[in-house]
Amino acid sequence: MTVYLCTCGTSAAKNLPKPPPFNAAWVENQGGIKAAARLIFESFERYRMNDEDALTRQLSAEIHSLARMQVGAGDRVVLLSSETGDGQACALAVKTYLEREIPDIDCVMQVVDGLQVRDAQRFRTQGVVNFVKLALREIEGHGAAQCVFNPTGGFKSLVAYTVLLGMIKGVEARYIFEQSSELIALPSFPVEFARERLAPLQLLIEQIERESFIDRAEWERSIPFEDRRTYASLFEQVDNAITLSPVGFLVLEELRQPSALAPFLSRKAIDDLTKVRAIEGCKPLAFLARVAKDRPQLESARHEAFGLGLFWLKPGSHTRDRYLVSVEGWRLLVWRIVDHDEYDDMLERHRKTEQGRRIMDDRRSVYEPFFRMDIHETE
């Protein structure tokens, strides 16, 4: 199953006779959203998705792009509509068409409060934030690998936020370029979220989310003058109040998620690799990759404490390799990688002396520097 997250515009109404102009007033004159959606659907219901000319000329941007992406039975399509009557009527017409054309499709329409064109401030402070919330709910519910952004229809000003959200969450975006039939893919770019730089702002951002806004004076007391430009994209100013921007909300959601750790190997651990790899069945880099990106697996492999934040990892019940590690912020520091015999010897010496307890302070220089390892699950 693929989940298509589609911003939805008003191109579904392009076959309606003109004049009058198509807008929210027209929708009201037809008797409301459902009645207007029926008329819009009837204006293109005779066209089929496998008709090339119909795709480019008669069917809406959302249907055109979904056809190019080969949407099919069992897929989920989320039509993210503006709060306006004309936007909702078009989204409902597209939903009706897709459910008729594709058996067993799961198509839903979500109205995004604040998405409209008359109030730019409300669009930024409410519309885009609610768009991000709805998108995150789908991504978290189905997994990033199952989701695709389709920003072909709807507000072009949402495209930048869609791409940013896709980069941070690892979701690809695809759209149809202008009037062509070419599908453009924007793969999720491998950016690294600057958690350590942003984490000190978490309490402030949570306060603003909880209270809706804070006074500008309080915001200025919380953020040093020299840092305000750096973090400006996280906030919006409304009169003398500071609220969260869509980027700020997205950053907060990311800060609340359990983070993957970046593995760093000490120079001693790097020397250990050759010996441990010689042990049958031992794949130290694959093991470290798994526990670094999954906190529950890290906790499950935790074997024995070693003092002052260090602890041993054991891959399984019948394994001979052991890993002495610590977690410092976003880093998983790997101090030693040893076989079972050396592990027993280190534990015995640790029990007899206090030397092991001082490993992180006066003996740290023996292990430094730590080298970041871009490791994967294959060796």
N, C-alpha and C positions, 0 to 999 in steps of 0.2 A: 504493500500500500504506500502511495505517495500522498502527502498532504500539501495541497497548493494553497498558499496564502495570497489571495488576490485583492489588491485595491480595486474598487469598482467605481467607474465613472458613469457618464450618461450617453456613451456612444451607442447603447442599445436602442436609443430613441431616434437614430438618424434616418430611419425610413418613414417616420411620421410625416404627414403632409404639413407644409408650411405655407403661409402663417396659420395659426399664431405661433409665437416662439415657445419652445419647450422650456418650462421652468416650474417652480413649485406652485405658482398660481394656476398653471395649466392642469397640474395634477389635482388640485382642489376642485377645479371646474369639472373634472371628469367624475367626481364623486369620491375622491380619496385615493390612497396608495394602491389598494388592491384592484380597484376598477381601472386605474391608469396603467398598472402593470399588465393587466389583461390586454389592453389595447396595444401596448408596446410589444408584447409577445406576439400578438396576431400580425404585427407589421413585418416580422421576420420568421415566423414559425414554418413557412414553406421551404425555407432554405436548409441545406444539410451541411454537416461539418466536413464531409468528404468532397464537397464541391469547392474547387480551388477559387473560382471567381467569387462565389458567395462568401468565402472566408475573408477575402481582401476588400470586398465592396459592400456586402449586405449585413454581415454578422458583426457583433460588437467586438471591441478590442479584447475583452476578457475571453470570449469564446474563441476568437482567432488565435490568441496566444496559447490557450489551453489545448487546442487542437494540434498546434505545432509541437507542444510538449508531450503529445500522445496520452492525454488523460484517458482513463478507462474505467471499466467496472471495478469496484472495490476501492477506488481512490476516494480521497476526501477533498472537497473544494470548499474553502472558507471565503465567502464574498464579503469583504470589509467595506461597508457602505457609509457614505456621509449621513449626517442626521437630517438632511433636507428631504423633502417629499419627493423631488425629482430623482435624487440619488437612490432613495429606497425603492422607488417604483422600477427603476432600471435594474437594480440588483435582483429584485424579485422576479422580473421578467427573465433575466439570465438564468436564475435558479430553476424556473419552470422549464426553460428550454433544455438545460443540461439534464434534468431529471427525466425528460421525455426521450432525449437522444441516447443517453447512456444508462442502460439498466444497471441497477445495484450501485449507482454512484451515491456517495454520502455528501450532499451539498447543503450547506447552511449559510444563512445570511446573518451577519453581525453588524448592527448599527453602532457606529463609533461616535459617541457624544462629543461635540466640539468640532467635528470635521464639517466645515462650512467655509464660505468665501467672503462673508460680510465683516467678520471681526478677526483681524490678523492676530491680535493678542490672545483671544480665546482659542484660536486655532493652535497656537504654539503651546499655551499653558494647559489646555485641556484636550484638544483634539489629538495632537501628536502623542501626548502622554497616554491617552486611552488606546490609541492605535498600538503603541509599544506593549501595553499591558495585555491586550488581546492576542497579539502575536506571540508574546512570551508564554502565554497560557497554552497555546497550541504546541509550541516547540517543546515545552516541558512535559506536556501530556503525551506526545508521540515520539519525541527524540529528534534531535537536530538532523540526523542522517536521513530521516524520512520526510523532511520538510523542504519545500522550495518556495521562495518568494516570487510572485508574479506581479510586478508593479506597472504592467503595461497600461492599464486603465486607471482612472481616478486622478488624484492630485499629484502633479509632477513634483511639487515641493516635498512630498513624502519619500521620493526616491532616495534622497541623501540619507534619511533616517533608516530606510529599509536596508540600504547597503551597509551602513554602520552596524545595525543590528545583526545583519548576516555575517559580518566579519567577526564580531565579538562572540556570537553563538555558533559559528561554523555552519551557516545555512547558505546555500547557493541562491542567487537571484537570476532570473531569466526574463527577458522581455522582447517584444517585437519593436524593431527600430522604425519609428515614425510610420510612414505609409508602406513600407516594404513588407515582404513576407519572411525576412531573415530573422531568425531567433538568435538574440545576443545573450550569451551566458556571462555572468559575473561570478566566478568561483569565489568561495569564501577564502579570504586572504589570511595566511598564517601569522596574524598579529599576536603579540603577547600583551595581555592585560596588565597594566602597571599597578598591580594590587598594592604593593608596598608604598607607592607614592600616594595612592588614593585612600588607603585604609585609615589614616589619621582624620579624614573628613567624614567617616561613616557616622559618628554620633551626631554631627551637625546636620548631615543630610537626613538622617532618620528623624531628627527633631523637626525639620522643616516638613517632612512628609506627614508626621503625626499632627502638627499644628497648622498645616496648610501654608503658613508663611511665618517669617520672623521679621522684625524691624531691621532696616538696613544698618542701623548703628550696632545691633547685636552681631550681625554678619561681619561687619568690619572688625569687631573685637575678636572674632573667631578665626579670621584669616589674615595673616600678615600682609601688609601693603604690597610687598614685592611678589607675593604669590597670587594676587587677585586676578591678574591677566591670565595666568596659567590655567586657573580653574573657572574662568568666566563662563565657559560653555555649559557648566553644570547648573547654572542658576539663571533665573529670569527676574528682572526688577519690574514691579507694578506699582507705580507711584513711589511710596517710600517703603514698600514691602519687598522681601526677597522670597521667591518661590522656586521650586525645582523646575528645571528645564527637562525636556524629554531625554536629553543626554544624561542629566543628573539622575533621573529615575532609572535609566538603564544601568548606570554605574552602581547605584544602590542595589539593584537586583543582583548584579554580578558579585558585589562584595558580600552579599548574604549567602551566596552559593559556596559549598565546600570547594576549596581550590585544589587544583592539581599542584604537585610539588615538582620542582626542578632538581634532578639529582646532581650532586657534586661529589666527586671522588677525591679523597686525599691522595697524596703521592704514594703513601703506603698501600692504599686500596688498589691503586693502579698496578703496583708491583704484584699484589696478591692475585690479580686476575688470571695470569698465566697458570699458576698452580691450581687454582680452583676449577678452571675450565678443563683441566686434565682429569678431574673426577667424573666418572661415568654418570651421565644424566644431569650434570650441573650446567645450568645456563644462567650465570649471574646477571648479565645485562638484561635478559628477557624478564627475569624476576624483578629486578629493580625498576624496570619500565612499568610493570603492572602495579606495583605497590605505590609508585610515585604518583600515578594518575588516578588512583582509587583509594581514598582514605579508609573505607571499610576493609579493603584487602590489606592495607598497611596494619591496621589494628588487629586483624585476624592473624597476621604473621608475627605479631609481637610475642617474644619468647621470655626474655628475662631482663630486668633492669640492671644497669651497670653504674648508676650514680650520676648525679648532676646532669640529668637530661639525656644521657646515653642509654640505649637499650639494644638488645639483640633481636634480630629477625631470624625466623626459621621457616623455610619455604613449605615444609610438609612434615608428616609424622615419620617418614623413613628417609629423610635427606641428610646428607653429611655437611652441606655448606651452611655457614652462619655469617650474619652481617651485623656489624656494630655500627649503629646509626644514631643520628639526632635530627630533630626538626628545628630549624631556626627560621621563623617567618615562612617564606615561600620556598625555602631550600631544604632538601633532604640531604644532609651531610653523611656520606658513607666513609667511616673512619678505617674500618678493616673488613676484609673478606677472607674468611679462614675455613679450614676443614674442621671436623668435629674434634679431632685430637688437640689441635692448637686452641680451639675454643675452650675445651676443658682445662687446659693449662693456664689460659688467661683468667678463667674464673677462679682457679685455685690461688693464683698469685693475687688476684683482687681481694679475696677473702682474708689473706694473711697480712696484707699491707694496705696502707691508705693511698698507695701510688695510683691505683686505678681511678680513685675519686678525683685526683688532680689532673686527669687527662685533658680536661677542657680549659684549664688555665695555664699553669706553668709548663705543661708538656705539650700544649697545643702546637707550638712551633715545630715539634717533631713531625707533625702530620701535615702542616700547611706547606704549600698552598693547596686549596681544593679546586679541582678543575670541573667545570660544567660539562656534562656528558649528554649529548643529543642521542639518546639510546632508544632502541625500538624493541619490539617483542621477538624479533628474529635475530639470530646470531650466525 
